[in-house]
Amino acid sequence: MKYLPGLQYVYRGRRSLSQANAAGTDHGVHHTCPSTVFAGASMTIRLISSGSTFEEQIGYSRAVVAGDWVFVSGTTGFDYTTMSLSEDLLEQTEQCLKNIESALRQAESSLKDVVRVTYVLPNSAEFEQCWPVLRKYFGEVRPAAMMISAGLVDSRMKIEIEVTACKRS
């Protein structure tokens, strides 16, 4: 490996959960992600589509696999099998996560590999209603999370979710 000045390098050693507990450094569930790609190394980029016409019209992908990472675009509760959008917030939340799960599966990853999630709701007062559904999918995973209140492109949309996941080796 070539070390470059000004960059910080992190050792990604593996230790068992019992070693972490003994050292007092275990603060939850641990996942081992593949090593970082360093400057000068090539990285494979793969684009994943859901088949939504918006992807081509706007110019984005449902997900991008970059090396060992999967970046899933903001995903709404639109059901592509029935071409419909429920009026119910909880049904939209559930469908968002099913759509994300599908993209992650195509990327050879899963919801269990999610390390970061961002929730966007037009009405922040409704966020707490989503918690049981979110806990169902992320209760054990516990990714870093953020909720933003902002308008969405279609007034029928009540939630949009984006995630970042690492592909397990």
DSSP file with accessible surface (Angstrom, degrees, kcal/mol):
  #  RESIDUE AA STRUCTURE BP1 BP2  ACC     N-H-->O    O-->H-N    N-H-->O    O-->H-N    TCO  KAPPA ALPHA  PHI   PSI    X-CA   Y-CA   Z-CA
    1    1 A M              0   0  139      0, 0.0     2,-0.6     0, 0.0     0, 0.0   0.000 360.0 360.0 360.0 137.8    0.0    0.0    0.0
    2    2 A K        -     0   0  166     37,-0.2     2,-0.4     2,-0.0    37,-0.1  -0.829 360.0-144.4 -95.9 123.5    1.3    3.5   -0.9
    3    3 A Y        -     0   0  154     -2,-0.6    35,-0.0    35,-0.1     6,-0.0  -0.740  11.8-154.3 -89.3 134.7    0.8    6.0    1.9
    4    4 A L    >   -     0   0   53     -2,-0.4     3,-1.4     3,-0.0    35,-0.0  -0.899  21.6-109.9-110.5 138.3    0.0    9.5    0.9
    5    5 A P  T 3  S+     0   0  127      0, 0.0     3,-0.1     0, 0.0    -1,-0.0  -0.309  99.9  24.2 -64.5 144.6    0.7   12.6    3.0
    6    6 A G  T 3  S+     0   0   88      1,-0.3     2,-0.3     0, 0.0     0, 0.0   0.323  96.5 109.0  86.8  -9.9   -2.2   14.4    4.5
    7    7 A L    <   -     0   0   94     -3,-1.4     2,-0.5     2,-0.0    -1,-0.3  -0.794  63.5-134.4-100.3 145.3   -4.5   11.4    4.5
    8    8 A Q        -     0   0  178     -2,-0.3     2,-0.4    -3,-0.1    -4,-0.0  -0.831  17.7-157.6 -98.2 133.0   -5.6    9.6    7.6
    9    9 A Y        -     0   0   58     -2,-0.5     2,-0.5    -6,-0.0    -6,-0.0  -0.904   2.0-156.3-112.8 138.6   -5.4    5.8    7.6
   10   10 A V        -     0   0   86     -2,-0.4     2,-0.5     2,-0.0    26,-0.2  -0.958  15.3-131.4-118.2 130.5   -7.4    3.6    9.9
   11   11 A Y        -     0   0  204     -2,-0.5     2,-0.4     1,-0.1    -2,-0.0  -0.650  16.2-162.6 -77.5 126.3   -6.5    0.1   10.9
   12   12 A R        +     0   0  142     -2,-0.5    -1,-0.1    24,-0.0    23,-0.0  -0.473  24.3 165.4-109.1  60.7   -9.6   -2.1   10.5
   13   13 A G        -     0   0   32     -2,-0.4     2,-0.4     1,-0.1    -2,-0.0  -0.310  31.8-124.5 -72.8 160.5   -8.5   -5.1   12.6
   14   14 A R        +     0   0  166     18,-0.0     2,-0.3    -2,-0.0    -1,-0.1  -0.896  29.8 172.2-107.9 137.1  -11.0   -7.7   13.7
   15   15 A R        -     0   0  136     -2,-0.4     5,-0.0     3,-0.0     2,-0.0  -0.981  34.3-104.3-138.3 154.3  -11.6   -8.7   17.3
   16   16 A S     >  -     0   0   52     -2,-0.3     4,-2.2     1,-0.1     5,-0.2  -0.262  29.6-112.6 -72.7 162.0  -14.2  -10.9   18.7
   17   17 A L  H  > S+     0   0   97      1,-0.2     4,-2.8     2,-0.2     5,-0.2   0.891 119.2  54.8 -61.2 -36.6  -17.2   -9.6   20.7
   18   18 A S  H  > S+     0   0   85      1,-0.2     4,-2.5     2,-0.2    -1,-0.2   0.899 107.3  49.9 -66.7 -36.2  -15.8  -11.1   23.8
   19   19 A Q  H  > S+     0   0  106      2,-0.2     4,-1.9     1,-0.2    -1,-0.2   0.918 111.9  48.5 -65.3 -40.9  -12.5   -9.3   23.3
   20   20 A A  H  X>S+     0   0    7     -4,-2.2     5,-2.5     2,-0.2     6,-0.8   0.915 112.1  48.6 -65.1 -42.2  -14.4   -6.0   22.8
   21   21 A N  H ><5S+     0   0   91     -4,-2.8     3,-1.0     1,-0.2    -2,-0.2   0.925 110.6  50.9 -62.3 -43.7  -16.5   -6.7   26.0
   22   22 A A  H 3<5S+     0   0   92     -4,-2.5    -1,-0.2     1,-0.3    -2,-0.2   0.864 111.6  47.9 -62.8 -34.7  -13.3   -7.5   28.0
   23   23 A A  H 3<5S-     0   0   58     -4,-1.9    -1,-0.3    -5,-0.2    -2,-0.2   0.530 112.4-121.3 -83.9  -6.1  -11.7   -4.2   26.8
   24   24 A G  T <<5S+     0   0   55     -3,-1.0    -3,-0.2    -4,-0.5    -2,-0.1   0.749  83.7 112.0  75.2  21.3  -14.9   -2.3   27.7
   25   25 A T      < +     0   0   53     -5,-2.5     2,-0.8    -6,-0.2    -4,-0.2   0.342  36.5 110.4-109.9   6.4  -15.2   -1.1   24.1
   26   26 A D        +     0   0   42     -6,-0.8     3,-0.1     1,-0.1     4,-0.0  -0.728  29.8 161.9 -86.6 111.7  -18.4   -3.0   23.1
   27   27 A H        -     0   0  168     -2,-0.8     2,-0.3     1,-0.2    -1,-0.1  -0.065  63.0 -47.8-117.3  28.7  -21.1   -0.4   22.7
   28   28 A G  S    S-     0   0   40      2,-0.0     2,-0.2     0, 0.0    -1,-0.2  -0.924  96.2  -9.7 142.0-163.2  -23.6   -2.4   20.6
   29   29 A V        -     0   0   97     -2,-0.3     2,-0.4   111,-0.2    -2,-0.1  -0.475  60.8-153.5 -72.9 135.4  -23.8   -4.7   17.5
   30   30 A H        -     0   0  105     -2,-0.2     2,-0.4     2,-0.0   -13,-0.1  -0.922  11.5-172.0-115.8 138.3  -20.6   -4.7   15.4
   31   31 A H        -     0   0   61     -2,-0.4     2,-0.7    82,-0.0    82,-0.0  -0.964  20.5-135.0-121.7 142.9  -20.3   -5.4   11.7
   32   32 A T        -     0   0   69     -2,-0.4   137,-0.5   137,-0.1     3,-0.1  -0.890  23.1-163.7 -98.8 116.1  -17.0   -5.9    9.9
   33   33 A a        -     0   0   31     -2,-0.7   135,-0.1   135,-0.1     3,-0.1  -0.725  30.1 -94.4 -94.9 151.1  -17.1   -4.0    6.7
   34   34 A P        -     0   0   17      0, 0.0    -1,-0.1     0, 0.0    34,-0.1  -0.147  57.4 -78.9 -59.5 161.4  -14.6   -4.6    3.9
   35   35 A S        -     0   0   84      1,-0.1    33,-0.2    -3,-0.1     2,-0.1  -0.110  50.8 -96.4 -65.7 157.7  -11.4   -2.5    3.8
   36   36 A T        -     0   0   63    -26,-0.2     2,-0.4    -3,-0.1    -1,-0.1  -0.408  32.6-117.9 -71.2 147.5  -11.3    1.0    2.5
   37   37 A V        -     0   0   57     -2,-0.1     2,-0.2     4,-0.0     3,-0.1  -0.742  34.0-142.9 -86.0 129.9  -10.2    1.7   -1.1
   38   38 A F    >   -     0   0   64     -2,-0.4     3,-2.1     1,-0.2   -35,-0.1  -0.549  30.2 -75.5 -94.7 161.1   -7.1    3.9   -1.1
   39   39 A A  T 3  S+     0   0   64      1,-0.3   -37,-0.2    -2,-0.2    -1,-0.2  -0.172 118.7  25.5 -52.3 137.8   -6.1    6.7   -3.5
   40   40 A G  T 3  S+     0   0   89      1,-0.3    -1,-0.3    -3,-0.1     2,-0.2   0.211  95.3 114.5  91.2 -15.8   -4.9    5.3   -6.8
   41   41 A A    <   -     0   0   60     -3,-2.1    -1,-0.3     1,-0.1     2,-0.2  -0.562  68.3-117.1 -86.6 150.6   -6.8    2.1   -6.6
   42   42 A S        -     0   0  116     -2,-0.2     2,-0.4    -3,-0.1    -4,-0.1  -0.586  25.8-158.3 -85.8 153.1   -9.6    1.4   -9.0
   43   43 A M        -     0   0   87     -2,-0.2     2,-0.4    -6,-0.1    23,-0.0  -0.997  14.4-129.1-132.6 135.6  -13.2    0.9   -7.8
   44   44 A T        -     0   0  113     -2,-0.4    23,-2.6     2,-0.0     2,-0.4  -0.697  21.7-162.5 -83.7 132.5  -16.0   -0.8   -9.5
   45   45 A I  E     -A   66   0A  99     -2,-0.4     2,-0.4    21,-0.2    21,-0.2  -0.968   8.1-177.0-116.3 130.2  -19.2    1.2   -9.8
   46   46 A R  E     -A   65   0A  94     19,-2.6    19,-3.2    -2,-0.4     2,-0.4  -0.996  14.3-146.3-130.3 132.1  -22.5   -0.6  -10.6
   47   47 A L  E     -A   64   0A 113     -2,-0.4     2,-0.4    17,-0.2    17,-0.2  -0.793  10.2-160.0 -98.3 138.7  -25.8    1.2  -11.1
   48   48 A I  E     -A   63   0A   7     15,-2.8    15,-1.9    -2,-0.4    14,-1.1  -0.968   5.2-161.6-121.3 132.6  -29.1   -0.5  -10.0
   49   49 A S        -     0   0   66     -2,-0.4    12,-0.1    12,-0.2    15,-0.0  -0.860  20.2-159.1-113.4 147.6  -32.5    0.5  -11.4
   50   50 A S        -     0   0   38     -2,-0.3     3,-0.1     2,-0.1    -1,-0.1   0.509  53.1-109.5 -93.4 -11.1  -36.0   -0.1  -10.0
   51   51 A G        +     0   0   61      1,-0.3     2,-0.1     2,-0.0    -2,-0.0   0.398  68.4 149.7  94.1  -0.7  -37.5    0.4  -13.4
   52   52 A S    >>  -     0   0   12      1,-0.1     3,-0.9     2,-0.0     4,-0.7  -0.424  50.2-138.0 -66.5 136.6  -39.1    3.7  -12.3
   53   53 A T  H 3> S+     0   0   93      1,-0.2     4,-2.4     2,-0.2     3,-0.3   0.782  99.9  70.7 -66.6 -23.5  -39.4    6.2  -15.3
   54   54 A F  H 3>>S+     0   0   99      1,-0.2     4,-3.1     2,-0.2     5,-0.6   0.846  87.7  63.7 -60.9 -34.8  -38.2    8.9  -12.9
   55   55 A E  I <>>S+     0   0   11     -3,-0.9     5,-2.1     1,-0.2     4,-1.9   0.923 111.2  34.9 -57.9 -45.7  -34.7    7.5  -12.9
   56   56 A E  I  <5S+     0   0  178     -4,-0.7    -1,-0.2    -3,-0.3    -2,-0.2   0.912 118.6  51.6 -75.0 -41.6  -34.2    8.1  -16.6
   57   57 A Q  I  <5S+     0   0  138     -4,-2.4    -2,-0.2     1,-0.2    -3,-0.2   0.890 123.2  29.0 -63.0 -40.5  -36.2   11.4  -16.6
   58   58 A I  I  <5S-     0   0  117     -4,-3.1    -1,-0.2    -5,-0.2    -2,-0.2   0.813 109.9-116.9 -91.3 -33.7  -34.3   12.9  -13.7
   59   59 A G  I  << +     0   0   64     -4,-1.9     2,-0.3    -5,-0.6    -3,-0.2   0.896  68.0 110.5  95.8  55.9  -31.0   11.2  -14.2
   60   60 A Y      < -     0   0   71     -5,-2.1     2,-0.3    -6,-0.1    -1,-0.3  -0.945  56.2-122.3-147.7 171.8  -30.3    9.0  -11.1
   61   61 A S        -     0   0   23     -2,-0.3    12,-0.3     1,-0.1   -12,-0.2  -0.889  21.1-126.3-116.4 150.8  -30.1    5.4  -10.1
   62   62 A R  S    S-     0   0    6    -14,-1.1    11,-2.6    -2,-0.3     2,-0.3   0.908  96.8  -2.5 -58.9 -40.5  -32.2    3.6   -7.4
   63   63 A A  E     -AB  48  72A   0    -15,-1.9   -15,-2.8     9,-0.3     2,-0.4  -0.992  61.9-150.1-149.8 155.6  -28.8    2.5   -6.0
   64   64 A V  E     -AB  47  71A  42      7,-2.2     7,-2.8    -2,-0.3     2,-0.6  -0.999   8.9-153.4-127.8 126.9  -25.1    2.7   -6.7
   65   65 A V  E     -AB  46  70A   7    -19,-3.2   -19,-2.6    -2,-0.4     2,-0.5  -0.909  16.3-179.9 -98.5 119.0  -22.7    0.1   -5.7
   66   66 A A  E >   -AB  45  69A  13      3,-2.7     3,-2.0    -2,-0.6     2,-0.3  -0.921  59.9 -60.5-123.2 100.3  -19.3    1.6   -5.2
   67   67 A G  T 3  S-     0   0   21    -23,-2.6   -31,-0.1    -2,-0.5   -24,-0.0  -0.451 122.4 -11.7  62.9-118.8  -16.7   -0.9   -4.2
   68   68 A D  T 3  S+     0   0   52     -2,-0.3    99,-3.3   -33,-0.2     2,-0.3   0.295 122.4  86.3 -96.1   7.3  -17.9   -2.3   -0.9
   69   69 A W  E <   -BC  66 166A  82     -3,-2.0    -3,-2.7    97,-0.2     2,-0.5  -0.866  57.4-157.2-114.9 148.0  -20.6    0.3   -0.3
   70   70 A V  E     -BC  65 165A   0     95,-3.1    95,-2.8    -2,-0.3     2,-0.6  -0.986   5.7-167.1-123.6 123.8  -24.2    0.6   -1.5
   71   71 A F  E     -BC  64 164A  93     -7,-2.8    -7,-2.2    -2,-0.5     2,-0.5  -0.951   7.0-162.0-112.4 112.9  -25.9    4.0   -1.6
   72   72 A V  E     -BC  63 163A   4     91,-2.8    91,-1.1    -2,-0.6    -9,-0.3  -0.859  18.2-127.4-100.3 125.0  -29.6    3.8   -2.1
   73   73 A S  E     -     0   0A  33    -11,-2.6    90,-0.2    -2,-0.5    88,-0.1  -0.122  47.3 -66.6 -60.7 163.8  -31.3    6.9   -3.3
   74   74 A G  E     -     0   0A  17     88,-0.1     2,-0.4    86,-0.1    88,-0.3  -0.312  62.7-160.6 -52.2 127.2  -34.3    8.5   -1.5
   75   75 A T  E     - C   0 161A   0     86,-2.6    86,-2.4    -3,-0.1     2,-0.1  -0.966   6.4-157.6-124.6 132.4  -37.0    5.9   -1.9
   76   76 A T  E     - C   0 160A  15     -2,-0.4    84,-0.2    84,-0.2    23,-0.1  -0.410  35.3 -98.1-101.0-179.4  -40.8    6.5   -1.5
   77   77 A G  S    S+     0   0    2     82,-0.5     9,-0.5    -2,-0.1     2,-0.3   0.126  70.0 138.6 -87.5  21.3  -43.6    4.2   -0.8
   78   78 A F        -     0   0   43      7,-0.1     2,-0.8     1,-0.1     7,-0.2  -0.510  50.2-138.8 -69.6 128.7  -44.7    3.8   -4.4
   79   79 A D  B  >> -F   84   0B  34      5,-3.2     5,-1.6    -2,-0.3     4,-1.2  -0.816  15.3-169.6 -92.9 109.1  -45.5    0.2   -5.1
   80   80 A Y  T  45S+     0   0   52     -2,-0.8    -1,-0.2     1,-0.2     5,-0.0   0.698  81.9  60.5 -75.1 -18.1  -44.1   -0.7   -8.5
   81   81 A T  T  45S+     0   0  127      1,-0.2    -1,-0.2     3,-0.1    -2,-0.0   0.870 121.7  22.9 -76.7 -35.1  -45.9   -4.0   -8.7
   82   82 A T  T  45S-     0   0   83     -3,-0.2    -2,-0.2     2,-0.2    -1,-0.2   0.447 100.8-129.0-104.7  -5.1  -49.4   -2.4   -8.6
   83   83 A M  T  <5 +     0   0  129     -4,-1.2     2,-0.3     1,-0.2    -3,-0.2   0.908  68.4 120.4  54.1  48.6  -48.2    1.0   -9.8
   84   84 A S  B   < -F   79   0B  54     -5,-1.6    -5,-3.2    -7,-0.1     2,-0.4  -0.898  56.6-144.5-138.0 165.2  -49.9    2.7   -6.8
   85   85 A L        -     0   0   23     -2,-0.3    -7,-0.1    -7,-0.2     7,-0.1  -0.978  24.4-133.1-133.5 116.7  -49.2    4.8   -3.8
   86   86 A S        -     0   0   34     -9,-0.5    -9,-0.1    -2,-0.4     6,-0.0  -0.301   6.7-139.0 -64.0 152.9  -51.2    4.2   -0.5
   87   87 A E  S    S+     0   0  173     70,-0.1     2,-0.4    71,-0.0    -1,-0.1   0.608  78.3  95.8 -84.7 -12.4  -52.6    7.2    1.3
   88   88 A D     >  -     0   0   72      1,-0.1     4,-2.3     2,-0.0     5,-0.2  -0.665  68.6-146.5 -87.5 128.9  -51.6    5.6    4.6
   89   89 A L  H  > S+     0   0    6     -2,-0.4     4,-2.6     1,-0.2     5,-0.2   0.903  99.1  49.0 -58.7 -45.0  -48.3    6.8    6.1
   90   90 A L  H  > S+     0   0   65      2,-0.2     4,-2.5     1,-0.2    -1,-0.2   0.899 111.1  49.4 -67.5 -38.2  -47.5    3.4    7.7
   91   91 A E  H  > S+     0   0  116      2,-0.2     4,-2.4     1,-0.2    -1,-0.2   0.901 112.0  49.2 -65.7 -39.2  -48.2    1.5    4.5
   92   92 A Q  H  X S+     0   0    0     -4,-2.3     4,-2.7     2,-0.2    -2,-0.2   0.913 110.6  50.7 -64.2 -40.9  -45.9    4.0    2.6
   93   93 A T  H  X S+     0   0    0     -4,-2.6     4,-2.0     2,-0.2    -2,-0.2   0.940 111.3  47.6 -61.8 -46.9  -43.2    3.5    5.2
   94   94 A E  H  X S+     0   0   37     -4,-2.5     4,-2.0     1,-0.2    -1,-0.2   0.921 113.1  48.4 -60.1 -44.3  -43.4   -0.3    4.9
   95   95 A Q  H  X S+     0   0   32     -4,-2.4     4,-2.7     2,-0.2    -2,-0.2   0.884 106.4  57.3 -67.5 -37.1  -43.3   -0.1    1.1
   96   96 A C  H  X S+     0   0    0     -4,-2.7     4,-2.5     1,-0.2    -1,-0.2   0.947 109.4  45.7 -53.4 -48.8  -40.3    2.3    1.2
   97   97 A L  H  X S+     0   0    0     -4,-2.0     4,-2.8     1,-0.2    -2,-0.2   0.861 110.8  52.1 -69.5 -33.2  -38.4   -0.3    3.1
   98   98 A K  H  X S+     0   0   98     -4,-2.0     4,-2.1     2,-0.2    -1,-0.2   0.911 110.9  48.6 -66.3 -40.3  -39.5   -3.1    0.8
   99   99 A N  H  X S+     0   0   18     -4,-2.7     4,-1.9     2,-0.2    -2,-0.2   0.910 113.6  46.4 -64.7 -41.6  -38.3   -1.0   -2.2
  100  100 A I  H  X S+     0   0    0     -4,-2.5     4,-2.8    -5,-0.2     5,-0.2   0.924 110.0  53.9 -65.2 -44.0  -35.0   -0.4   -0.4
  101  101 A E  H  X S+     0   0   68     -4,-2.8     4,-2.5     1,-0.2    -2,-0.2   0.901 107.6  51.3 -58.2 -40.1  -34.7   -4.1    0.5
  102  102 A S  H  X S+     0   0   45     -4,-2.1     4,-2.1     2,-0.2    -1,-0.2   0.929 110.8  47.3 -63.9 -44.8  -35.2   -5.0   -3.2
  103  103 A A  H  X S+     0   0    1     -4,-1.9     4,-1.3     1,-0.2    -2,-0.2   0.920 112.6  49.6 -63.3 -42.8  -32.4   -2.6   -4.3
  104  104 A L  H  <>S+     0   0    0     -4,-2.8     5,-2.7     1,-0.2     3,-0.2   0.901 108.0  53.6 -64.5 -39.1  -30.1   -3.9   -1.6
  105  105 A R  H ><5S+     0   0  154     -4,-2.5     3,-1.8     1,-0.2    -1,-0.2   0.925 107.1  51.4 -61.6 -42.4  -30.7   -7.5   -2.6
  106  106 A Q  H 3<5S+     0   0   87     -4,-2.1    -1,-0.2     1,-0.3    -2,-0.2   0.801 109.5  51.7 -62.6 -27.4  -29.8   -6.6   -6.2
  107  107 A A  T 3<5S-     0   0    0     -4,-1.3    -1,-0.3    -3,-0.2    -2,-0.2   0.292 121.0-110.9 -90.6   7.2  -26.6   -5.1   -4.8
  108  108 A E  T < 5S+     0   0  144     -3,-1.8     2,-0.2     1,-0.3    -3,-0.2   0.909  87.4 100.2  61.5  43.0  -25.8   -8.3   -2.9
  109  109 A S      < -     0   0   13     -5,-2.7     2,-0.3    -8,-0.2    -1,-0.3  -0.732  55.6-149.4-138.2-172.9  -26.5   -6.6    0.4
  110  110 A S    >   -     0   0   43     56,-0.3     3,-1.9    -2,-0.2     4,-0.2  -0.962  37.7 -92.3-155.9 172.6  -29.4   -6.4    2.9
  111  111 A L  G >  S+     0   0   10     -2,-0.3     3,-1.4     1,-0.3    -1,-0.1   0.798 120.8  65.8 -61.9 -26.0  -31.2   -4.2    5.4
  112  112 A K  G 3  S+     0   0  143      1,-0.3    -1,-0.3    53,-0.0    26,-0.0   0.668  97.4  55.7 -69.3 -14.2  -29.0   -5.8    8.0
  113  113 A D  G <  S+     0   0    9     -3,-1.9    53,-2.1    52,-0.0    -1,-0.3   0.395  78.3 122.0 -96.7   1.3  -26.0   -4.2    6.3
  114  114 A V  E <   +D  165   0A   2     -3,-1.4    51,-0.3    51,-0.2     3,-0.1  -0.469  29.4 171.3 -70.6 131.0  -27.4   -0.6    6.6
  115  115 A V  E     +     0   0A  51     49,-2.9    29,-2.2     1,-0.3     2,-0.3   0.548  66.5  29.0-113.5 -16.4  -25.1    1.7    8.5
  116  116 A R  E     -De 164 144A 109     48,-1.7    48,-2.2    27,-0.2     2,-0.3  -0.991  60.6-178.5-148.0 139.0  -26.9    5.1    7.8
  117  117 A V  E     -De 163 145A   1     27,-2.4    29,-1.3    -2,-0.3     2,-0.4  -0.997   8.1-163.5-139.0 140.4  -30.5    6.0    7.2
  118  118 A T  E     -De 162 146A  11     44,-2.7    44,-2.2    -2,-0.3     2,-0.4  -0.997   7.5-160.8-124.6 128.9  -32.2    9.4    6.5
  119  119 A Y  E     -De 161 147A  15     27,-3.0    29,-3.1    -2,-0.4     2,-0.5  -0.906   3.3-167.5-107.7 135.4  -35.9    9.9    6.8
  120  120 A V  E     +De 160 148A  29     40,-2.9    40,-1.9    -2,-0.4    29,-0.2  -0.990  11.9 170.0-124.8 122.1  -37.7   12.8    5.1
  121  121 A L  E     - e   0 149A   0     27,-2.4    29,-1.0    -2,-0.5     3,-0.2  -0.998  33.7-144.9-130.1 136.0  -41.3   13.6    6.0
  122  122 A P  S    S+     0   0   55      0, 0.0     2,-0.6     0, 0.0    -1,-0.1   0.859  99.8  44.7 -64.6 -32.4  -43.3   16.7    5.0
  123  123 A N    >   -     0   0   74     35,-0.3     3,-2.0     1,-0.1     4,-0.3  -0.876  68.2-169.9-116.8 100.6  -45.0   16.6    8.4
  124  124 A S  G >  S+     0   0   62     -2,-0.6     3,-1.5     1,-0.3     4,-0.4   0.786  83.1  69.4 -62.1 -25.3  -42.5   16.0   11.2
  125  125 A A  G 3  S+     0   0   80      1,-0.3    -1,-0.3     2,-0.1     3,-0.3   0.735  95.5  56.2 -65.6 -19.0  -45.3   15.5   13.7
  126  126 A E  G X> S+     0   0   46     -3,-2.0     3,-0.9     1,-0.2     4,-0.6   0.557  80.7  90.8 -88.9  -6.9  -46.1   12.2   11.9
  127  127 A F  H X> S+     0   0   33     -3,-1.5     3,-1.8    -4,-0.3     4,-0.6   0.897  78.8  58.8 -59.1 -42.3  -42.6   10.7   12.4
  128  128 A E  H >4 S+     0   0  127     -4,-0.4     3,-1.1    -3,-0.3    -1,-0.3   0.840  96.1  63.8 -60.2 -29.2  -43.4    9.0   15.7
  129  129 A Q  H <4 S+     0   0  104     -3,-0.9     4,-0.3     1,-0.2    -1,-0.3   0.815 100.3  54.3 -61.8 -28.3  -46.2    7.1   14.0
  130  130 A C  H XX S+     0   0    0     -3,-1.8     4,-2.5    -4,-0.6     3,-0.6   0.652  81.7  92.3 -78.8 -19.2  -43.5    5.4   11.8
  131  131 A W  H <X S+     0   0  106     -3,-1.1     4,-3.1    -4,-0.6     5,-0.3   0.849  80.8  53.1 -52.6 -43.7  -41.4    4.2   14.7
  132  132 A P  H 3> S+     0   0   72      0, 0.0     4,-1.8     0, 0.0    -1,-0.2   0.919 113.2  44.5 -60.4 -39.9  -43.0    0.7   15.0
  133  133 A V  H <> S+     0   0   16     -3,-0.6     4,-1.5    -4,-0.3    -2,-0.2   0.933 115.2  47.9 -67.6 -43.7  -42.4    0.0   11.3
  134  134 A L  H  X S+     0   0   11     -4,-2.5     4,-3.2     1,-0.2     5,-0.3   0.909 110.7  51.5 -64.4 -39.7  -38.8    1.4   11.5
  135  135 A R  H  X S+     0   0  151     -4,-3.1     4,-2.2    -5,-0.3     5,-0.3   0.879 104.0  59.2 -63.8 -36.8  -38.1   -0.6   14.6
  136  136 A K  H  < S+     0   0  138     -4,-1.8    -1,-0.2    -5,-0.3    -2,-0.2   0.904 118.8  28.8 -58.3 -40.4  -39.4   -3.8   12.8
  137  137 A Y  H  < S+     0   0   41     -4,-1.5    -2,-0.2    -3,-0.2    -1,-0.2   0.806 137.6  22.8 -91.2 -34.3  -36.7   -3.3   10.1
  138  138 A F  H  X S+     0   0   10     -4,-3.2     4,-3.1    -5,-0.2    -3,-0.2   0.359  85.6 106.4-119.2   5.2  -33.9   -1.5   12.0
  139  139 A G  T  < S+     0   0   31     -4,-2.2    -3,-0.1    -5,-0.3    -1,-0.1   0.858  96.0  29.1 -57.1 -38.0  -34.4   -2.4   15.7
  140  140 A E  T  4 S+     0   0  172     -5,-0.3    -1,-0.2    -4,-0.2  -111,-0.2   0.748 121.7  52.3 -92.4 -25.9  -31.5   -4.8   15.8
  141  141 A V  T  4 S-     0   0   20     -4,-0.1    -2,-0.2     2,-0.0    -3,-0.1   0.906  78.7-172.4 -76.1 -45.0  -29.4   -3.1   13.1
  142  142 A R     <  -     0   0  200     -4,-3.1    -3,-0.1     1,-0.1     3,-0.1   0.912   9.9-170.8  51.2  60.8  -29.6    0.4   14.7
  143  143 A P        -     0   0   23      0, 0.0   -27,-0.2     0, 0.0   -28,-0.1  -0.291  36.6 -86.1 -72.3 162.7  -27.9    2.4   11.9
  144  144 A A  E     -e  116   0A  53    -29,-2.2   -27,-2.4     1,-0.0     2,-0.3  -0.456  61.9-167.3 -61.5 141.0  -26.9    6.0   12.4
  145  145 A A  E     -e  117   0A  62    -29,-0.2     2,-0.3    -2,-0.1   -27,-0.2  -0.952  25.5-175.5-142.0 157.2  -30.1    8.0   11.5
  146  146 A M  E     -e  118   0A  94    -29,-1.3   -27,-3.0    -2,-0.3     2,-0.4  -0.987  12.1-152.4-148.8 142.3  -31.4   11.5   10.8
  147  147 A M  E     -e  119   0A  62     -2,-0.3     2,-0.4   -29,-0.2   -27,-0.2  -0.973  13.5-173.3-118.0 131.5  -35.0   12.8   10.2
  148  148 A I  E     -e  120   0A  64    -29,-3.1   -27,-2.4    -2,-0.4     2,-0.6  -0.970  17.5-143.1-122.0 139.2  -35.6   15.9    8.1
  149  149 A S  E     +e  121   0A  62     -2,-0.4     2,-0.3   -29,-0.2   -29,-0.1  -0.910  45.3 132.2-102.2 117.9  -38.9   17.6    7.6
  150  150 A A        -     0   0   42    -29,-1.0   -27,-0.1    -2,-0.6    -2,-0.1  -0.982  58.5 -88.5-158.9 156.4  -39.2   18.9    4.0
  151  151 A G        -     0   0   70     -2,-0.3     2,-0.3   -29,-0.1     4,-0.1  -0.360  40.2-140.7 -67.4 148.0  -41.7   18.9    1.1
  152  152 A L        -     0   0   29      5,-0.2    -1,-0.1     2,-0.1     5,-0.0  -0.723  25.8-104.2-108.7 164.8  -41.6   15.9   -1.3
  153  153 A V  S    S+     0   0  133     -2,-0.3     2,-0.4     1,-0.1    -1,-0.1   0.756 109.2  41.2 -62.7 -26.6  -42.0   16.0   -5.1
  154  154 A D  S >  S-     0   0   41      1,-0.1     3,-2.1     3,-0.0    -1,-0.1  -0.989  76.5-140.5-126.1 127.2  -45.5   14.7   -4.9
  155  155 A S  T 3  S+     0   0  122     -2,-0.4    -1,-0.1     1,-0.3    -2,-0.1   0.698 101.7  63.8 -63.6 -16.0  -48.0   15.9   -2.3
  156  156 A R  T 3  S+     0   0  138      2,-0.0     2,-0.4    -3,-0.0    -1,-0.3   0.700  82.9  95.3 -77.6 -18.8  -49.3   12.3   -1.9
  157  157 A M    <   +     0   0   14     -3,-2.1    -5,-0.2     1,-0.1     3,-0.1  -0.616  47.4 177.3 -77.8 130.2  -45.9   11.1   -0.7
  158  158 A K        +     0   0   64     -2,-0.4   -35,-0.3     1,-0.3     2,-0.3   0.526  64.1  18.0-109.9 -11.7  -45.7   11.1    3.1
  159  159 A I        -     0   0    0    -38,-0.2   -82,-0.5   -37,-0.1     2,-0.3  -0.982  51.9-169.1-158.6 147.4  -42.2    9.7    3.6
  160  160 A E  E     -CD  76 120A  52    -40,-1.9   -40,-2.9    -2,-0.3     2,-0.4  -0.988  13.3-167.0-136.8 139.0  -38.9    9.2    1.7
  161  161 A I  E     -CD  75 119A   1    -86,-2.4   -86,-2.6    -2,-0.3     2,-0.3  -0.990   6.7-175.2-131.0 135.4  -36.0    7.1    3.0
  162  162 A E  E     - D   0 118A  91    -44,-2.2   -44,-2.7    -2,-0.4     2,-0.3  -0.959  10.4-172.6-124.9 150.5  -32.4    6.8    1.8
  163  163 A V  E     -CD  72 117A   3    -91,-1.1   -91,-2.8    -2,-0.3     2,-0.4  -0.950  19.8-149.8-139.1 159.4  -29.8    4.4    3.2
  164  164 A T  E     -CD  71 116A  33    -48,-2.2   -49,-2.9    -2,-0.3   -48,-1.7  -0.993  24.5-179.7-124.4 133.1  -26.1    3.6    3.0
  165  165 A A  E     -CD  70 114A   0    -95,-2.8   -95,-3.1    -2,-0.4     2,-0.4  -0.940  22.2-134.6-131.2 154.0  -25.0    0.0    3.5
  166  166 A a  E     -C   69   0A   0    -53,-2.1     2,-0.5    -2,-0.3   -56,-0.3  -0.876  25.0-123.6-106.0 141.5  -21.7   -1.9    3.5
  167  167 A K        -     0   0   37    -99,-3.3     2,-0.2    -2,-0.4   -58,-0.1  -0.753  28.4-126.5 -83.7 126.5  -21.4   -5.2    1.7
  168  168 A R              0   0  121     -2,-0.5  -135,-0.1   -60,-0.2   -55,-0.0  -0.486 360.0 360.0 -73.0 143.9  -20.3   -7.9    4.0
  169  169 A S              0   0  111   -137,-0.5    -1,-0.1    -2,-0.2  -137,-0.1  -0.367 360.0 360.0 -85.9 360.0  -17.2   -9.9    2.9
